Amino acid sequence: MFEGIGMSELIVILIIALIVFGPSKLPEIGKSFGKAVSEFKNHANRISEDIDKEEHKK
């Protein structure tokens, strides 16, 4: 997912997020982000499965 981002870029992003949101909000934001990515993957898989089923019907 983060193939184009190196370790130094991730550290800079984390420092900026720490400054902007504060240390108490970061775990909550990380959890929300992880949940959103998980839901996106689930929906993408369902769409892919539906497309495959439609192709096999033809």
Gaussian input, Z-matrix of N, CA and C with variables (Angstrom, degrees):
# hf/3-21g

backbone

0 1
 N
 C     1     B1
 C     2     B2     1     A1
 N     3     B3     2     A2     1     D1
 C     4     B4     3     A3     2     D2
 C     5     B5     4     A4     3     D3
 N     6     B6     5     A5     4     D4
 C     7     B7     6     A6     5     D5
 C     8     B8     7     A7     6     D6
 N     9     B9     8     A8     7     D7
 C    10    B10     9     A9     8     D8
 C    11    B11    10    A10     9     D9
 N    12    B12    11    A11    10    D10
 C    13    B13    12    A12    11    D11
 C    14    B14    13    A13    12    D12
 N    15    B15    14    A14    13    D13
 C    16    B16    15    A15    14    D14
 C    17    B17    16    A16    15    D15
 N    18    B18    17    A17    16    D16
 C    19    B19    18    A18    17    D17
 C    20    B20    19    A19    18    D18
 N    21    B21    20    A20    19    D19
 C    22    B22    21    A21    20    D20
 C    23    B23    22    A22    21    D21
 N    24    B24    23    A23    22    D22
 C    25    B25    24    A24    23    D23
 C    26    B26    25    A25    24    D24
 N    27    B27    26    A26    25    D25
 C    28    B28    27    A27    26    D26
 C    29    B29    28    A28    27    D27
 N    30    B30    29    A29    28    D28
 C    31    B31    30    A30    29    D29
 C    32    B32    31    A31    30    D30
 N    33    B33    32    A32    31    D31
 C    34    B34    33    A33    32    D32
 C    35    B35    34    A34    33    D33
 N    36    B36    35    A35    34    D34
 C    37    B37    36    A36    35    D35
 C    38    B38    37    A37    36    D36
 N    39    B39    38    A38    37    D37
 C    40    B40    39    A39    38    D38
 C    41    B41    40    A40    39    D39
 N    42    B42    41    A41    40    D40
 C    43    B43    42    A42    41    D41
 C    44    B44    43    A43    42    D42
 N    45    B45    44    A44    43    D43
 C    46    B46    45    A45    44    D44
 C    47    B47    46    A46    45    D45
 N    48    B48    47    A47    46    D46
 C    49    B49    48    A48    47    D47
 C    50    B50    49    A49    48    D48
 N    51    B51    50    A50    49    D49
 C    52    B52    51    A51    50    D50
 C    53    B53    52    A52    51    D51
 N    54    B54    53    A53    52    D52
 C    55    B55    54    A54    53    D53
 C    56    B56    55    A55    54    D54
 N    57    B57    56    A56    55    D55
 C    58    B58    57    A57    56    D56
 C    59    B59    58    A58    57    D57
 N    60    B60    59    A59    58    D58
 C    61    B61    60    A60    59    D59
 C    62    B62    61    A61    60    D60
 N    63    B63    62    A62    61    D61
 C    64    B64    63    A63    62    D62
 C    65    B65    64    A64    63    D63
 N    66    B66    65    A65    64    D64
 C    67    B67    66    A66    65    D65
 C    68    B68    67    A67    66    D66
 N    69    B69    68    A68    67    D67
 C    70    B70    69    A69    68    D68
 C    71    B71    70    A70    69    D69
 N    72    B72    71    A71    70    D70
 C    73    B73    72    A72    71    D71
 C    74    B74    73    A73    72    D72
 N    75    B75    74    A74    73    D73
 C    76    B76    75    A75    74    D74
 C    77    B77    76    A76    75    D75
 N    78    B78    77    A77    76    D76
 C    79    B79    78    A78    77    D77
 C    80    B80    79    A79    78    D78
 N    81    B81    80    A80    79    D79
 C    82    B82    81    A81    80    D80
 C    83    B83    82    A82    81    D81
 N    84    B84    83    A83    82    D82
 C    85    B85    84    A84    83    D83
 C    86    B86    85    A85    84    D84
 N    87    B87    86    A86    85    D85
 C    88    B88    87    A87    86    D86
 C    89    B89    88    A88    87    D87
 N    90    B90    89    A89    88    D88
 C    91    B91    90    A90    89    D89
 C    92    B92    91    A91    90    D90
 N    93    B93    92    A92    91    D91
 C    94    B94    93    A93    92    D92
 C    95    B95    94    A94    93    D93
 N    96    B96    95    A95    94    D94
 C    97    B97    96    A96    95    D95
 C    98    B98    97    A97    96    D96
 N    99    B99    98    A98    97    D97
 C   100   B100    99    A99    98    D98
 C   101   B101   100   A100    99    D99
 N   102   B102   101   A101   100   D100
 C   103   B103   102   A102   101   D101
 C   104   B104   103   A103   102   D102
 N   105   B105   104   A104   103   D103
 C   106   B106   105   A105   104   D104
 C   107   B107   106   A106   105   D105
 N   108   B108   107   A107   106   D106
 C   109   B109   108   A108   107   D107
 C   110   B110   109   A109   108   D108
 N   111   B111   110   A110   109   D109
 C   112   B112   111   A111   110   D110
 C   113   B113   112   A112   111   D111
 N   114   B114   113   A113   112   D112
 C   115   B115   114   A114   113   D113
 C   116   B116   115   A115   114   D114
 N   117   B117   116   A116   115   D115
 C   118   B118   117   A117   116   D116
 C   119   B119   118   A118   117   D117
 N   120   B120   119   A119   118   D118
 C   121   B121   120   A120   119   D119
 C   122   B122   121   A121   120   D120
 N   123   B123   122   A122   121   D121
 C   124   B124   123   A123   122   D122
 C   125   B125   124   A124   123   D123
 N   126   B126   125   A125   124   D124
 C   127   B127   126   A126   125   D125
 C   128   B128   127   A127   126   D126
 N   129   B129   128   A128   127   D127
 C   130   B130   129   A129   128   D128
 C   131   B131   130   A130   129   D129
 N   132   B132   131   A131   130   D130
 C   133   B133   132   A132   131   D131
 C   134   B134   133   A133   132   D132
 N   135   B135   134   A134   133   D133
 C   136   B136   135   A135   134   D134
 C   137   B137   136   A136   135   D135
 N   138   B138   137   A137   136   D136
 C   139   B139   138   A138   137   D137
 C   140   B140   139   A139   138   D138
 N   141   B141   140   A140   139   D139
 C   142   B142   141   A141   140   D140
 C   143   B143   142   A142   141   D141
 N   144   B144   143   A143   142   D142
 C   145   B145   144   A144   143   D143
 C   146   B146   145   A145   144   D144
 N   147   B147   146   A146   145   D145
 C   148   B148   147   A147   146   D146
 C   149   B149   148   A148   147   D147
 N   150   B150   149   A149   148   D148
 C   151   B151   150   A150   149   D149
 C   152   B152   151   A151   150   D150
 N   153   B153   152   A152   151   D151
 C   154   B154   153   A153   152   D152
 C   155   B155   154   A154   153   D153
 N   156   B156   155   A155   154   D154
 C   157   B157   156   A156   155   D155
 C   158   B158   157   A157   156   D156
 N   159   B159   158   A158   157   D157
 C   160   B160   159   A159   158   D158
 C   161   B161   160   A160   159   D159
 N   162   B162   161   A161   160   D160
 C   163   B163   162   A162   161   D161
 C   164   B164   163   A163   162   D162
 N   165   B165   164   A164   163   D163
 C   166   B166   165   A165   164   D164
 C   167   B167   166   A166   165   D165
 N   168   B168   167   A167   166   D166
 C   169   B169   168   A168   167   D167
 C   170   B170   169   A169   168   D168
 N   171   B171   170   A170   169   D169
 C   172   B172   171   A171   170   D170
 C   173   B173   172   A172   171   D171

   B1=1.4407
   B2=1.5222
   B3=1.3262
   B4=1.4529
   B5=1.5254
   B6=1.3123
   B7=1.4616
   B8=1.5201
   B9=1.3351
   B10=1.4499
   B11=1.5195
   B12=1.3416
   B13=1.4528
   B14=1.5218
   B15=1.3207
   B16=1.4544
   B17=1.5220
   B18=1.3191
   B19=1.4539
   B20=1.5286
   B21=1.3161
   B22=1.4656
   B23=1.5278
   B24=1.3354
   B25=1.4623
   B26=1.5191
   B27=1.3346
   B28=1.4628
   B29=1.5265
   B30=1.3136
   B31=1.4685
   B32=1.5268
   B33=1.3277
   B34=1.4653
   B35=1.5241
   B36=1.3295
   B37=1.4650
   B38=1.5240
   B39=1.3255
   B40=1.4609
   B41=1.5226
   B42=1.3220
   B43=1.4625
   B44=1.5260
   B45=1.3336
   B46=1.4684
   B47=1.5228
   B48=1.3345
   B49=1.4704
   B50=1.5191
   B51=1.3193
   B52=1.4556
   B53=1.5226
   B54=1.3309
   B55=1.4612
   B56=1.5304
   B57=1.3223
   B58=1.4615
   B59=1.5300
   B60=1.3168
   B61=1.4599
   B62=1.5207
   B63=1.3072
   B64=1.4578
   B65=1.5113
   B66=1.3238
   B67=1.4753
   B68=1.5256
   B69=1.3098
   B70=1.4670
   B71=1.5256
   B72=1.3265
   B73=1.4672
   B74=1.5306
   B75=1.3230
   B76=1.4629
   B77=1.5315
   B78=1.3332
   B79=1.4674
   B80=1.5269
   B81=1.3195
   B82=1.4682
   B83=1.5272
   B84=1.3140
   B85=1.4655
   B86=1.5257
   B87=1.3210
   B88=1.4661
   B89=1.5168
   B90=1.3195
   B91=1.4641
   B92=1.5260
   B93=1.3273
   B94=1.4673
   B95=1.5198
   B96=1.3267
   B97=1.4603
   B98=1.5207
   B99=1.3058
   B100=1.4632
   B101=1.5133
   B102=1.3164
   B103=1.4660
   B104=1.5226
   B105=1.3346
   B106=1.4658
   B107=1.5224
   B108=1.3275
   B109=1.4659
   B110=1.5241
   B111=1.3240
   B112=1.4627
   B113=1.5291
   B114=1.3205
   B115=1.4575
   B116=1.5266
   B117=1.3233
   B118=1.4595
   B119=1.5272
   B120=1.3260
   B121=1.4643
   B122=1.5263
   B123=1.3286
   B124=1.4668
   B125=1.5217
   B126=1.3291
   B127=1.4638
   B128=1.5272
   B129=1.3137
   B130=1.4594
   B131=1.5307
   B132=1.3177
   B133=1.4644
   B134=1.5238
   B135=1.3255
   B136=1.4702
   B137=1.5255
   B138=1.3165
   B139=1.4664
   B140=1.5153
   B141=1.3332
   B142=1.4671
   B143=1.5278
   B144=1.3352
   B145=1.4659
   B146=1.5215
   B147=1.3260
   B148=1.4703
   B149=1.5278
   B150=1.3051
   B151=1.4727
   B152=1.5249
   B153=1.3280
   B154=1.4694
   B155=1.5303
   B156=1.3288
   B157=1.4591
   B158=1.5263
   B159=1.3349
   B160=1.4673
   B161=1.5266
   B162=1.3260
   B163=1.4579
   B164=1.5252
   B165=1.3339
   B166=1.4580
   B167=1.5304
   B168=1.3341
   B169=1.4550
   B170=1.5320
   B171=1.3057
   B172=1.4710
   B173=1.4831
   A1=111.26
   A2=116.73
   A3=121.25
   A4=110.54
   A5=117.31
   A6=121.29
   A7=112.40
   A8=118.67
   A9=121.79
   A10=113.58
   A11=117.81
   A12=121.68
   A13=108.88
   A14=115.29
   A15=120.32
   A16=111.35
   A17=115.07
   A18=120.77
   A19=111.58
   A20=118.02
   A21=119.96
   A22=111.23
   A23=117.11
   A24=119.83
   A25=111.23
   A26=116.83
   A27=119.91
   A28=111.43
   A29=116.70
   A30=120.38
   A31=110.23
   A32=117.03
   A33=120.39
   A34=110.23
   A35=117.62
   A36=121.19
   A37=110.79
   A38=117.10
   A39=120.89
   A40=111.16
   A41=118.28
   A42=121.49
   A43=110.62
   A44=116.63
   A45=119.96
   A46=110.77
   A47=116.85
   A48=120.41
   A49=110.58
   A50=117.48
   A51=121.48
   A52=111.02
   A53=116.37
   A54=120.54
   A55=110.80
   A56=116.73
   A57=120.71
   A58=112.00
   A59=117.80
   A60=120.94
   A61=114.39
   A62=118.17
   A63=121.06
   A64=111.25
   A65=116.02
   A66=119.92
   A67=114.29
   A68=118.34
   A69=119.51
   A70=112.55
   A71=117.96
   A72=121.36
   A73=112.70
   A74=119.23
   A75=120.89
   A76=114.01
   A77=120.39
   A78=118.38
   A79=112.88
   A80=116.21
   A81=120.75
   A82=110.88
   A83=116.72
   A84=121.36
   A85=110.22
   A86=117.29
   A87=121.11
   A88=112.10
   A89=116.07
   A90=120.50
   A91=110.65
   A92=116.09
   A93=120.32
   A94=111.06
   A95=116.52
   A96=120.67
   A97=110.68
   A98=117.40
   A99=121.29
   A100=112.44
   A101=116.25
   A102=120.70
   A103=110.70
   A104=116.53
   A105=120.53
   A106=111.25
   A107=117.43
   A108=121.03
   A109=110.07
   A110=116.58
   A111=120.92
   A112=111.28
   A113=117.28
   A114=120.57
   A115=111.10
   A116=116.41
   A117=120.19
   A118=110.79
   A119=116.91
   A120=120.59
   A121=111.18
   A122=116.92
   A123=120.27
   A124=111.13
   A125=116.66
   A126=119.66
   A127=111.09
   A128=117.14
   A129=120.14
   A130=110.47
   A131=117.37
   A132=120.73
   A133=111.45
   A134=116.67
   A135=119.90
   A136=110.82
   A137=116.64
   A138=120.13
   A139=110.34
   A140=116.35
   A141=120.59
   A142=111.11
   A143=116.72
   A144=120.48
   A145=110.99
   A146=117.19
   A147=120.54
   A148=110.98
   A149=116.59
   A150=120.59
   A151=110.05
   A152=116.38
   A153=119.82
   A154=111.29
   A155=117.37
   A156=120.62
   A157=111.19
   A158=115.94
   A159=119.73
   A160=111.55
   A161=117.36
   A162=120.64
   A163=111.23
   A164=117.60
   A165=121.08
   A166=112.03
   A167=117.01
   A168=120.34
   A169=111.41
   A170=116.70
   A171=120.29
   A172=111.75
   D1=-43.02
   D2=-179.17
   D3=-104.28
   D4=46.39
   D5=-175.37
   D6=-65.71
   D7=-34.87
   D8=-176.71
   D9=-87.31
   D10=-2.72
   D11=-177.05
   D12=-107.06
   D13=126.75
   D14=178.70
   D15=-89.19
   D16=178.22
   D17=-177.95
   D18=-64.43
   D19=-39.52
   D20=-179.04
   D21=-65.68
   D22=-37.40
   D23=177.72
   D24=-65.96
   D25=-40.22
   D26=178.09
   D27=-63.19
   D28=-38.49
   D29=178.90
   D30=-65.22
   D31=-42.96
   D32=178.84
   D33=-62.86
   D34=-43.41
   D35=178.37
   D36=-61.79
   D37=-42.13
   D38=179.17
   D39=-64.25
   D40=-41.91
   D41=179.16
   D42=-64.02
   D43=-43.87
   D44=178.14
   D45=-62.25
   D46=-43.58
   D47=178.51
   D48=-62.97
   D49=-38.26
   D50=178.63
   D51=-63.69
   D52=-40.88
   D53=179.16
   D54=-68.66
   D55=-44.28
   D56=-175.38
   D57=-72.02
   D58=-47.23
   D59=-172.57
   D60=-98.39
   D61=-22.15
   D62=-177.39
   D63=86.25
   D64=158.29
   D65=-175.19
   D66=-68.13
   D67=-24.65
   D68=-177.49
   D69=-76.13
   D70=-25.22
   D71=-177.57
   D72=-91.42
   D73=-19.58
   D74=-174.84
   D75=-59.49
   D76=-44.50
   D77=177.94
   D78=-60.84
   D79=-39.26
   D80=179.09
   D81=-65.07
   D82=-42.41
   D83=178.85
   D84=-65.97
   D85=-42.45
   D86=178.05
   D87=-61.77
   D88=-41.70
   D89=178.62
   D90=-63.61
   D91=-44.12
   D92=179.39
   D93=-63.76
   D94=-41.52
   D95=179.31
   D96=-64.11
   D97=-44.53
   D98=178.12
   D99=-61.71
   D100=-40.48
   D101=178.46
   D102=-65.34
   D103=-41.29
   D104=179.42
   D105=-64.52
   D106=-42.19
   D107=178.87
   D108=-64.65
   D109=-41.17
   D110=178.75
   D111=-62.41
   D112=-44.19
   D113=178.86
   D114=-65.02
   D115=-39.58
   D116=178.05
   D117=-61.52
   D118=-44.03
   D119=178.78
   D120=-63.17
   D121=-41.41
   D122=179.40
   D123=-62.36
   D124=-44.10
   D125=179.81
   D126=-67.86
   D127=-38.31
   D128=178.08
   D129=-64.02
   D130=-39.84
   D131=177.66
   D132=-65.40
   D133=-40.37
   D134=178.85
   D135=-64.13
   D136=-42.35
   D137=178.22
   D138=-62.98
   D139=-42.92
   D140=178.63
   D141=-62.00
   D142=-41.61
   D143=178.21
   D144=-64.88
   D145=-41.28
   D146=178.61
   D147=-62.87
   D148=-40.90
   D149=178.63
   D150=-64.15
   D151=-43.26
   D152=178.82
   D153=-62.80
   D154=-40.50
   D155=179.02
   D156=-64.06
   D157=-40.83
   D158=178.93
   D159=-66.30
   D160=-36.46
   D161=179.02
   D162=-67.99
   D163=-35.51
   D164=-179.80
   D165=-74.14
   D166=-24.27
   D167=178.06
   D168=-71.04
   D169=-28.67
   D170=-175.20
   D171=-77.01

